[in-house]
Amino acid sequence: MDSRVPALLLVGPTGSGKSPLGRILERLSGWVHLDFGELLRAIAAGEESYGLSGEECDFVRGLLRENALFPDDAFSLVGTVLESFLAKRGGPAGRPPGLVLNGLPRHLSQAVSLSAYVDVRRVAFLNASPEIVRERVARRRRGEGADHAGRADDSMADVRRKLAIFEERTRPLLEYYAEQGVPIAELLIDSVEADEERLAEQLLEQD
């Protein structure tokens, strides 16, 4: 029996609206939104450990300070965080009915490792141009909109770096999952004021 949790994966550059969309999808579908970046920021702030030791939490803090991706040889820590999150949000059944994945996996080797835990059944690609991303992140820095505000990694230099990482390492996930036969739904983010509620409904209507 396959014990993996079914998942919908959100793929998109920083500022494309993955987090607000994930929260709406959780409300509308009953699947649990896993915002991996939010989990890491909670660990770094000392708000949660998600099963990590003090030394491992320090390692996470170092990654966030350097704006670095999890190295492949540290994926076991990702697994620990994931298992702890699933236990916290699993309810009486011990596992949620499904996950809306946001921020994990970030690249191909993570996708391969993650397949031991989750069964990605659909991918939603939030397609936002660099111009729209910059406008949306500027709005996020001002605390406007539904996305995370007050982040330390929202400078324009950070945005340029993260866009480059997305193109080089994260965008190839679309081809990887397409080759696995996973349906890819493209959601065009063509406005700073994108309507995530409508996008979530549009995505669920395609099921």
C-alpha positions as CSV (number, residue, x, y, z in Angstrom):
1,M,0.0,0.0,0.0
2,D,1.3,3.4,-0.9
3,S,1.6,5.4,2.3
4,R,2.7,8.6,0.6
5,V,0.5,11.7,0.9
6,P,-1.0,13.0,-2.3
7,A,0.1,16.5,-3.2
8,L,-0.5,19.5,-5.5
9,L,2.7,21.3,-6.1
10,L,2.8,25.1,-6.6
11,V,5.8,26.2,-8.7
12,G,6.5,29.8,-9.4
13,P,9.1,32.5,-8.7
14,T,9.3,34.6,-5.6
15,G,6.4,37.0,-5.3
16,S,4.2,35.1,-7.7
17,G,1.6,34.5,-5.0
18,K,2.2,30.8,-4.0
19,S,1.5,31.5,-0.3
20,P,-1.8,33.3,-0.6
21,L,-2.9,30.8,-3.2
22,G,-1.9,27.9,-1.0
23,R,-3.9,29.2,1.9
24,I,-7.0,29.6,-0.2
25,L,-6.6,26.1,-1.7
26,E,-6.4,24.7,1.9
27,R,-9.6,26.5,2.7
28,L,-11.4,25.4,-0.4
29,S,-10.1,21.8,-0.8
30,G,-9.4,20.6,2.7
31,W,-5.8,19.7,1.7
32,V,-3.2,21.1,4.1
33,H,-1.0,24.0,2.8
34,L,2.7,23.3,3.5
35,D,4.7,26.5,3.1
36,F,8.2,25.3,3.5
37,G,9.8,28.7,3.6
38,E,7.4,29.7,6.4
39,L,8.4,26.5,8.4
40,L,12.1,27.4,8.0
41,R,11.5,31.0,9.1
42,A,9.6,29.7,12.2
43,I,12.5,27.3,13.0
44,A,15.0,30.2,12.6
45,A,13.0,32.4,14.9
46,G,12.8,29.7,17.6
47,E,9.0,29.4,17.3
48,E,9.1,25.8,16.3
49,S,11.7,23.0,16.0
50,Y,9.7,20.6,13.8
51,G,11.8,17.7,15.3
52,L,15.2,19.3,14.7
53,S,17.9,19.5,17.3
54,G,19.3,22.8,18.5
55,E,22.4,22.3,16.3
56,E,20.1,21.5,13.3
57,C,18.1,24.6,14.0
58,D,21.3,26.6,13.9
59,F,22.1,25.0,10.6
60,V,18.7,26.2,9.2
61,R,19.4,29.7,10.6
62,G,22.7,29.7,8.7
63,L,21.0,28.7,5.5
64,L,18.5,31.5,5.8
65,R,21.2,34.1,6.6
66,E,23.1,33.1,3.4
67,N,19.8,32.8,1.4
68,A,21.0,29.3,0.4
69,L,19.1,26.2,-0.7
70,F,19.2,23.0,1.4
71,P,22.2,21.0,0.2
72,D,21.5,17.5,-1.0
73,D,23.4,15.9,1.8
74,A,21.1,17.6,4.3
75,F,17.8,16.3,2.9
76,S,17.3,14.1,5.9
77,L,16.6,17.3,7.9
78,V,13.9,18.2,5.3
79,G,12.4,14.8,5.9
80,T,12.4,15.3,9.6
81,V,10.6,18.7,9.3
82,L,8.1,17.2,6.8
83,E,7.3,14.2,9.1
84,S,6.9,16.5,12.1
85,F,4.6,18.9,10.1
86,L,2.5,15.9,8.9
87,A,2.1,14.7,12.5
88,K,1.0,18.1,13.7
89,R,-1.5,18.6,10.9
90,G,-2.5,15.0,10.3
91,G,-5.6,15.0,12.6
92,P,-7.1,11.7,13.8
93,A,-6.0,9.8,10.7
94,G,-2.3,10.7,11.4
95,R,-2.0,12.1,7.9
96,P,-3.7,14.9,6.1
97,P,-5.9,14.0,3.1
98,G,-3.5,15.8,0.8
99,L,-0.8,18.6,0.7
100,V,-0.6,21.8,-1.2
101,L,3.2,22.0,-1.5
102,N,4.8,25.5,-1.6
103,G,8.6,25.9,-1.6
104,L,9.4,22.2,-1.7
105,P,10.9,20.8,-3.8
106,R,13.1,23.6,-5.1
107,H,15.1,21.5,-7.6
108,L,15.3,18.1,-9.2
109,S,17.3,16.2,-6.6
110,Q,14.9,17.4,-4.0
111,A,12.0,16.2,-6.1
112,V,13.5,12.7,-6.3
113,S,14.1,12.6,-2.6
114,L,10.7,14.0,-1.8
115,S,9.0,11.2,-3.8
116,A,9.5,8.9,-0.8
117,Y,7.1,11.0,1.2
118,V,4.6,12.5,-1.1
119,D,2.9,11.6,-4.4
120,V,2.8,14.8,-6.6
121,R,-0.4,14.3,-8.6
122,R,-0.6,17.8,-10.1
123,V,1.5,20.9,-10.6
124,A,0.3,24.5,-10.8
125,F,2.8,26.8,-12.5
126,L,2.3,30.4,-11.4
127,N,3.8,32.2,-14.4
128,A,4.8,35.7,-13.5
129,S,7.3,37.9,-15.5
130,P,10.3,39.5,-13.7
131,E,8.5,42.9,-14.0
132,I,5.4,41.6,-12.2
133,V,7.5,39.9,-9.6
134,R,9.4,43.0,-8.8
135,E,6.2,45.0,-8.4
136,R,4.6,42.4,-6.3
137,V,7.6,42.0,-4.0
138,A,7.8,45.8,-3.6
139,R,4.2,45.7,-2.5
140,R,5.0,42.9,-0.1
141,R,7.8,44.9,1.4
142,R,5.2,47.7,2.1
143,G,3.0,45.1,3.9
144,E,0.3,45.3,1.2
145,G,-1.6,42.3,-0.2
146,A,-2.0,38.8,1.2
147,D,1.6,37.6,0.9
148,H,4.2,37.4,3.7
149,A,5.3,40.9,4.7
150,G,8.4,42.1,6.6
151,R,10.8,39.4,5.2
152,A,14.5,40.0,5.4
153,D,15.1,38.6,1.9
154,D,13.0,40.9,-0.2
155,S,15.6,43.4,-1.4
156,M,15.9,43.9,-5.1
157,A,19.3,42.2,-5.1
158,D,17.6,39.2,-3.3
159,V,14.8,39.2,-5.9
160,R,17.3,39.2,-8.8
161,R,19.2,36.3,-7.2
162,K,16.1,34.3,-6.5
163,L,14.8,34.8,-10.0
164,A,18.1,33.5,-11.4
165,I,17.9,30.4,-9.1
166,F,14.3,29.8,-10.2
167,E,15.2,29.8,-13.9
168,E,18.3,27.6,-13.4
169,R,17.1,25.1,-10.7
170,T,13.3,25.3,-10.1
171,R,11.8,25.8,-13.5
172,P,13.2,22.4,-14.7
173,L,10.8,20.8,-12.3
174,L,8.0,21.5,-14.8
175,E,9.7,19.3,-17.4
176,Y,10.5,16.7,-14.8
177,Y,7.0,16.3,-13.6
178,A,5.6,16.5,-17.2
179,E,7.9,13.6,-18.1
180,Q,6.4,11.7,-15.1
181,G,3.0,12.1,-16.6
182,V,1.9,14.7,-13.9
183,P,-0.6,17.2,-15.3
184,I,0.7,20.8,-15.4
185,A,-1.8,23.7,-15.0
186,E,-0.4,27.1,-15.9
187,L,-1.8,30.1,-14.0
188,L,-0.9,33.4,-15.6
189,I,0.0,36.1,-13.0
190,D,-0.2,39.2,-15.2
191,S,-1.2,41.8,-12.6
192,V,0.1,43.0,-9.2
193,E,-3.5,42.6,-8.0
194,A,-3.9,39.0,-9.2
195,D,-7.1,37.4,-7.8
196,E,-5.8,34.4,-5.9
197,E,-9.4,33.3,-5.0
198,R,-10.4,33.2,-8.7
199,L,-7.1,31.3,-9.5
200,A,-7.8,28.8,-6.8
201,E,-11.3,28.2,-8.0
202,Q,-10.1,27.9,-11.6
203,L,-7.5,25.3,-10.6
204,L,-10.0,23.2,-8.6
205,E,-12.5,23.3,-11.4
206,Q,-9.9,21.6,-13.6
207,D,-9.9,18.5,-11.4
